[in-house]
Amino acid sequence: MDAAVLRTIGKPPRLEQFPEPIPGEGEVLVHVRAAALKPVEKQLASGTHYASPTELPVVCGVDGVGYLDDGTRVFFGGPRFPFGAMAERTVVARSRCFEIPEALDDATAAALANPGVSAWLTLTWRAKLAPGETVLVLGATGVTGKLAVEIAKLLGAGRVVAAGRNEQVLNTLREHGADATIRLDIPDLAEAYAREAGFNVVIDYLWGRPTEALLAAMTSPEFAVAGRETL
Ligand SMILES: NC(=O)c1ccc[n+]([C@@H]2O[C@H](COP(=O)([O-])OP(=O)(O)OC[C@H]3O[C@@H](n4cnc5c(N)ncnc54)[C@H](OP(=O)(O)O)[C@@H]3O)[C@@H](O)[C@H]2O)c1
């Protein structure tokens, strides 16, 4: 079958023939329709991810959308090594397949799950966002950041502040639920954070300078504290 095969860490994968996957106990064959290219695939292939492969070759792609032999259309995650989502067929545990609503097309469903679940879990499971709270999203102009802004609002956040360096995209985020935006490429970033002070939840997709400036703002005496666990 055709597959995106990685033979060398740090080099791009190539379209090659790869052996057919054969499902074992508790597994299913998936006829792949779509597989999204996300940061995690690039990190795995470049050797910078903690789960980067130590044995090669492998097929790239950690999740996607496809059909089971019985015709069920599913989102699937975690294909069995060395198989991957970027191939005509792959093999995964049946428990890692989830039926998709008809209204959602293959590409959207494949692209949405990883960043969407990541943003949703961060807000609900980790941050335990309560209605009315204020959320700051650092790196809000990326796929996951945009979803975090929208999901925070849907979960009842009182105020969502979106921070990013891409002004054009930043300006579109109010339509997705942002109440305020912060440009990350300005010299007085700590002051800009301080003006919006009172964050209950901070989601940081960036680290580096934007985070340094936030820490500087948080530790300044002028930084307002709005309540329990407020930054
Ligand atoms: N654990 C999980 O399951 C999970 C799931 C999804 C994502 N993630 C992680 O979340 C992060 C974002 O993923 P994504 O899919 O949203 O990626 P993405 O769509 O490529 O977005 C990355 C964002 O970061 C911004 N950015 C990069 N460097 C920056 C800098 N130095 N200063 C300011 N902004 C900067 C980019 O801004 P520009 O638009 O201006 O370039 C872009 O908006 C990645 O680290 C990814 O691995 C984790």
The ligand as a Gaussian input file, in Angstrom:
#p B3LYP/6-31G(d) Opt

LIG

0 1
 N       -0.587000      17.644000      23.890000
 C       -1.407000      17.658000      22.863000
 O       -2.199000      16.762000      22.677000
 C       -1.371000      18.832000      21.919000
 C       -2.379000      18.950000      20.977000
 C       -2.360000      20.054000      20.113000
 C       -1.312000      20.973000      20.183000
 N       -0.327000      20.797000      21.099000
 C        0.796000      21.751000      21.175000
 O        0.293000      23.091000      21.177000
 C        1.171000      23.933000      20.451000
 C        0.400000      24.679000      19.341000
 O       -0.074000      23.743000      18.387000
 P       -0.950000      24.210000      17.142000
 O       -1.487000      22.987000      16.489000
 O       -1.910000      25.253000      17.570000
 O        0.181000      24.831000      16.219000
 P        0.074000      26.018000      15.155000
 O       -1.274000      26.055000      14.523000
 O        1.278000      25.894000      14.296000
 O        0.198000      27.341000      16.028000
 C        1.366000      27.743000      16.648000
 C        1.170000      29.201000      17.062000
 O        2.301000      29.615000      17.814000
 C        2.663000      30.904000      17.366000
 N        4.078000      31.146000      17.637000
 C        5.118000      30.336000      17.355000
 N        6.260000      30.871000      17.804000
 C        5.924000      32.059000      18.387000
 C        6.644000      33.082000      19.042000
 N        7.975000      32.984000      19.187000
 N        5.979000      34.161000      19.510000
 C        4.642000      34.261000      19.365000
 N        3.879000      33.320000      18.751000
 C        4.517000      32.232000      18.277000
 C        2.361000      30.920000      15.895000
 O        2.214000      32.257000      15.512000
 P        2.206000      32.722000      13.989000
 O        0.837000      32.387000      13.469000
 O        2.440000      34.191000      14.095000
 O        3.321000      31.964000      13.310000
 C        1.048000      30.134000      15.863000
 O       -0.046000      30.988000      16.094000
 C        2.294000      23.027000      19.887000
 O        3.382000      23.086000      20.793000
 C        1.671000      21.648000      19.928000
 O        2.635000      20.629000      20.045000
 C       -0.338000      19.758000      21.973000

